[in-house]
Amino acid sequence: MFEGKNCKNLIQLDVNSNSLKAIPQSLFKLKKLEVLSLNHNQIVDLPLQDMDKAILPSILRIGMEFNLLKRFPVEFIEQCTQLNELNLTNNEPLLDHPVPLDRLLASPLAKGSKSLLLRLDNRPRFIEQMQSEKWSEKAPWLTVDLQKIYPDKVLDFLYLGSVRTAQTVTVYHDLDIKYVLTVGRGLEVTLDPGMKHLVLPINDFPEENMSILFQEAFDFIDEARKEKKGILIHCFAGLSRSVTIAAAYIMKNEKMTRDKAMDLIKQARPAARPNDGFMNELLTFEKTLGLDKGQ
């Protein structure tokens, strides 16, 4: 497909959002291509393993986010000697297996003076791999930018995340999450068969009355706790509505004031920030619980 003379001088190629499932080998033989965008497709694998060592000799940036890659395409790092940015976020199966550090360290990039920015999801097993293998020490030329897909653990069974978290099935598998509490309207989530899902339809406006939903949320959270399964509480960004529900639950069950509950949440999720109206509701709830008297 890309063998013809009309393609040999291509410098940038954007084939985002085309439902592509496969890529021809001829694409990786383009000698002048500097930017390749394959984002938002359905690519499962790349025809790189049987190619020689001269793929995309001029490539600088490769984007492959939102695909279905089943393995880490280490050949890009081994063979693309000019590469300075590789985006592989939102490929759910990609990190099912460890990234081969030994092959990264044997690559020309590791031995040269160039640096590489690698974007991946913040999957816990990958973070543990980087830490245990001391990537920061062994591969100082490599900067790993972690996309925040996985949620933050607030209690042993309770996680806070965004709507993107609730669209990532590997999150449920990795963290044994069987309950999803959606706090918002029109937020599409992905669930595994047998999971339980509760939607609290509320907007992130200060004038909304969140407290009328507290008990329904508490009952659902308690069910997950009783079943010893994880629960994901999310809104859109995972910063305001979902945090308010989590804070109220902690206040009630752990006998904490609003501020102490928020401090606990921020230890796990520093960006947590309910809007002013929700913060006032939590203060009222603190008084209802009698936690404002000498605690």
N, C-alpha and C positions, 0 to 999 in steps of 0.2 A: 504493500500500500504506500509506503514512504520511500520506495526505491527510485522513483522518477526524478528527473532533473528539476521539476517544479518544487520539490521538497528539500533538495540538498542544501539550500541556503536559508532554511527556516531558523529563526533565532528564538522565537517564542511561540509556544503552542498551548492553546487553552481549549480543552475538551471537557470542561466541567459540566455536570448535570446532564449527561447524555445516556444514562442507564447502560454504560459500557460494562461488559462482563469479562472481556478479554482484550489484550493489547498485542498487536503483531510485533514480532522481533525486529522488523525493519525500523520501527520507531526508535529503538535504542541504538541504531547505527547512524543517526543524524549527527554529523560531525560539528555543526555550527550551533546547534540548539543550546540556548542558555537558560531558558525558563520553560518548565513543563508543568502544566496544571491539569491534574486528573481527579480533582475533588468531586465529591457527591456523585459517585458512580456505584457500580456493583462488582467491582474487581475483587476476585478471590485470590488470585495468584498472578505472578509476573513471569514471563519466559526468560528469566535471567540465568538460570543455573547451567544451561548448556551453551551459553555464549562465551566469546573470547574475552580478553581483558581490556577491550577498547570500547566499551559502551559509553555513549554520550561524553566524549572527551572535553567538551566545552561547557557542560551543564553547570549552572550556579545554584539554581533553586528548583526543587521538586516538591509539588504539593499533591498529597494523596489522602487528605482527610475525608471522612465519611465514605469509606469503602468497606469491604468485607475481607480484607487481607487476613490470611490464616497463619502467616509466618512473617518474621521480620526480614525485609529485603536487604540483607547485609551486603549484597553485591553492589548496591549503590555506593556504599562507603568504601568498599574494596576497589572498585573500578572507576568511579567518577572522581578523578583527582582534583578537579576544580570546584567540587561541590562545597557550598557554604551554608545551605539551609535545606533541611529535609523535614517535611510536615507529615506525620503519620497519625495524627489524633483521630479519635472516633472510628477506629477499626476494632470492633469489639473482640474478635478472636486473636488479634495480633500478639498479645502478650500472654496467651495461654501457656507458652513455653518461654524459657529464659532467652534473653538476647545474647548471642555468642560473643562475649567480651574478647575472647582470644582472637577471633577474626577481626574485630575492630582494632585491636592493638597491633595486629600484623599488617594493617592497611597502609597505603602510602600517605593518607591523611595523618595518621598517627606519627609517622616518621618525618613529616615535613613541618613547615612553619605556618600552615594555614589552620584556621579554626572552623568548627562545624557547629551549627545550631540545630539540635534535634528536638522536635516537638512530639511528645507522646502523652497519653493519658496518665493520670496519677493513680494508676492501679497499685494497690498495696503490695502485691507480690513483686512487681517491678521495682518499687521503691526499696523493698527489702533486699532485692538482688543488688541494686546499686550500692547500698550501704554495706552489705556483707562483702562484696567484691572490691570495695573502696574505689569506685569509679572516679571520684574527684581527685584522688591521688594518682591513679594509674593512667587516667585519660584527661589531663588538664586542657587538652586541645578541644575537648568535647563539652559543649554546654547543653544540658538537657532542660528544656522548658516544659514543665508538667501542666497539662490542661486539667483544670479542676472538674473532673467528671464524678469521681467517687465522693461520697458524703463524709461528713465529719461525725465522729462518734462522741456523743454527749454523755450518754449512760451506757451501761454494758450492753443494752439491747436497742438503744434509741439513737437514730442517726438523723442528721439534718443535711438536706441537699437541695438542688435546684430541679427544675422540670427536666433538664437534660439528664440528671441522675436517674430520674424515674422513667427514662426512655432507654436505659442501658441494662439489659438483662444480666450481663456478667456481674454487675453490682450485686444483684440479688443472690446469685450463685456463690460469689466469693464471701459474702457477709451473712449468709443464711437469713436473708430478709424474706419474710412471708406476708408482711402487712405493709401497705402503702396508704398513707394519709395525705390526701391532696387538699391544700388550703388555697382555694382560688377558683376562678371560673374559666372554662374553655381551655384547660391545660391538658393536652393529650399525653397519656402515659402508655407504657408497654408493660404488660404483666405476663407472668408465666401461668399456666393452668394451675388452679388450686389456690392461687394467692387471694388474699382478701384486700378490698379497696374501699375506702371511705372518702367521699368528697364533701368538703365544707365550702359551699359557694359564697365567697366573700371577696371583695376588692380591697386593694391596698390603699384605702383612703382613711384619713384620721377620723372621719365622722362615722365610719362603720362600727357596728356593735359586735365585737368579737366575743364578748363574754357569754352571750347566749349560746354559743357553740361549745363552750368549755366542757360541759359534762359529757356531751356526745363524743367529743374527742378523747376525754379521759377514759371512758368505757372501752373505746377501741384500743387505746394504748395499753390499758390494763389487760385486755384479752391477749395481746401479743406477749406481754410480760408473763402472764399465766402459762401460755403455751411454750414459753422459753424460745421464742423466735424473734428475729430482728424486725424492727419497724422503721421505715423511712418516712419522715415527715418533710414535705416539700411544698413550696409555693412556686413562684416563677424563678426568682433568683436565690431563694433560700435565705433571705436576710431579714424579712419583716414579718409576714403573716405566719409562716411556719415556726419562726423563732418565738413568736408570741404564744403559740400553742404549747411549744416545748417548755417555755419559761413558766407558764401557768401550771403545767403538770408537775414540774420540779418543785414549784412553790408549795403545791398541795401535798405532794407525796414525801418530799424531803424536808418539809417545814422550813423553807428558806424564804427570806424576804425577796422582793423583786430584784433588788440590786445584787444580792448574793447569787440568785438564780442566773441573772444575766452575766455575772462574772464567770460562773461555771461554764455557761454556754460559750462565752468569748474565749475561754481557754482552748476550746476545741475549734471554734469558728470565729476568729477575730473580727471579721467584717459584719457580724450580726448586728442589726440595728432596726428594731421595730419603729414604725412612725410614731409621732408624738401622741396621737390619739390612742394607739395600742399601749404605749407606755403608761399613759394615764389610767387605762383600764386595768393594767397589771397592778398599779398602785392601789386602785380601789379594791381589787381582788385581795391584795395583801391585807387590807383592813378587814375585809370580810372574813378572812381566815384567822384574824387576830394576831397576825405576825408583826404588827407595828408596835406592839406593846413590850418594850424592853428587850427586843431581839435585834 
